[in-house]
Amino acid sequence: MGDSDEDLFAQAMKGVRPQKIDDSLKINTTPPAPKVYELSIQTPKKNRQMKHMSSPQEDGDWMLRSNGIADDVLKKLGMGRPAVDRCIDLHGMTRDDGLINLEEACHDMIADKQRVLRVIHGRGLHSPDGRSVMKHAVYDALRCSALSGYVLAVIPCPKSRGGACLILLRRAKNERYSH
């Protein structure tokens, strides 16, 4: 029992020879390139016509819907069908950072064939004027920017008391989905 760990290791490795490394066996140690998005908030490409209230008010409906989206789709969305695929929290971000995060999340979801995004934008309780800057910015971006081409509907998130919304994104044309 007088063998030390080093002696045991040396015994176990006796006769082991290094392998020749074939180029096909080399491991790529280069980290993957970061995702690059073409952010289009400032330069809308194709906007869809959205039904919405003319001027969002704090006590208003805060709903957006693309033409042809029936009331029952909005009702099912509010009841969790389809389920939320992803959630982002924009609290504490500047307006511009929040909009960039919103667009990146939408692009990621579209690439991953996901449909429902919960956005926590806050109610503006800590804003100097008590008005949620982020909430207005999110709804305006969903209604007027290039994101509107991906958005089918936006409703207030149930039980959020106006501090979050659910976004239903358009599915790929060849993808089937049952309500």
N, C-alpha and C positions, 0 to 999 in steps of 0.2 A: 504493500500500500504506500510505498514511499515515492510513487510516481507523482510528479507535479502535473499540473494542467499542461504546461509546455511540453513535458515529456510525452504525455498521452497524445497531444496534438501531433507532435513530430512522428510518433509511431503510426498514427492513423494516416498521415500524409506521405509516408514512406512509399516510394515508387510512383508518386503522382508526377506527371509531366505536364507542362503548360501546353494548351492546344494552340494550333495555328488559327488565327482569326481570319475567317473568310469575310469578304466584304458584304455578303448577304446577311451575315450574322451581326453586323455592327448595329448598335442601338443608337438611334437618333436622340442626342441629348439637347437638341435645340428646342426651346419651349415653343408651343404653338403660337402662331401670330394672333394678336388680339383681334376681336371682332371689330370690323370697321363698318359703320353705318353711314348711309347717305342721309343726313338729317335734312329735313325739308320744311321745317316749321316756318322759316322765313320766306321760302319760295315754294308756295303750293304748286303742285303739278295738276292733279285732276280732282276737283272737288265734286262731291255728290250733293244733290239737293236734299237737305234735311228738313223735316218738319220740326219746328221748335217754336217756343214762345219768342216774341219779337225782342223782348228785353228781359233777361233773367232777373228776377227779384229774389231777395232772401227768403221770402215766404212763398215763392212760386213753386211750380211743379218740378222744375229742373229735369225735364225729360227731353231726350232727343230721339227721333226715329227716322230711319230712312224710308223713302216712299215704298209702300207695299208691305210694311211690317204691321201685322195685325195686333190688336189689343191683347189677344191670348198669348202671343209670344212674349210681350212685356210682363204679363201676369205670371207666366211660367218662369221667366227669368228671375222675378222677384221671389219666387218660391224655391229657387235653387236648381232649376232645370233649364239648361245644363248647369252642372256644378262649376264653381269658381276654379279655374285652372291655375291662376297666379294672382298674387297680391303685391302691390307696391305702396309704400308709405312715403308721401312727399312732405311730411312735416319737417319744418326747420330748413327747407331748401329755399333758395331764391326762386323766383318765378322762372327764369331761364333754365336753371338746373333741373327744376321739376318737370318742365316741358321736354327737355332732352331725355330725362329718365322715362317719361311717359312714352315718348316715341320709340326709344330703345326697347322698352318692354313690349310694345305693340309689334315691332319688327320681330323680336324673339318669338313671340307667341304665334305669329303668322308662319314663321319658319318651322316651328314645332307643331303646327296644325292644332293649336289650342284656340279656344273660342271665347272664354269669359275671363275678364280681368277686373279685379276689385282695386280701385284707386282710393286710397285714403288721402284726402286733400285737406281735411280739417274744416272747421266751421268759422274760423276767423275770431275765435274768442280772445286770442292774445294779440290780434292786430290792433294797431293804434285806433283805428276808426271802427273796430268791431266787424269789419267786412272782410270776408275771406278772399284774399288776392288769389291764392292758389286755386280755389274752387272756380272762380270766374275764368282764370287762365286755362284750366283744364277743359271746361265746357266750351270755351271759345275755340281752343285748338281742335277739339273733337268735332266741332261744327264747321269751322272755316278753313282749317289747314289741310294739307295733303292727307292727314290722318282720316279725314272725313270719308275718303274713298274706301277705307277699311271698316268703318263703323256702321253697324246695322241699327243699334239702339244703345241708349244710355239711360239708366234709371237710377234714382237714389237707392243706395244700399239699404235694405230693410234693417231697422233697429240701429242705424248709425246716427240718427237725429240730424241728418243733413251733412255729416262729416265725411261721407264716402259715397262712391257711385260704382255701379256695375256696368261694364262695357261689353256688349255682344259684338264680336268681330265677325266679319264676312268669312265664310269658309271657301276653300278652293273650289272651282267649278266642278271638278270631278269627284269631290268628297261628298258622301251622303251623310246626312245627319237626321236623326229623328227627334222631334220635340217630345 
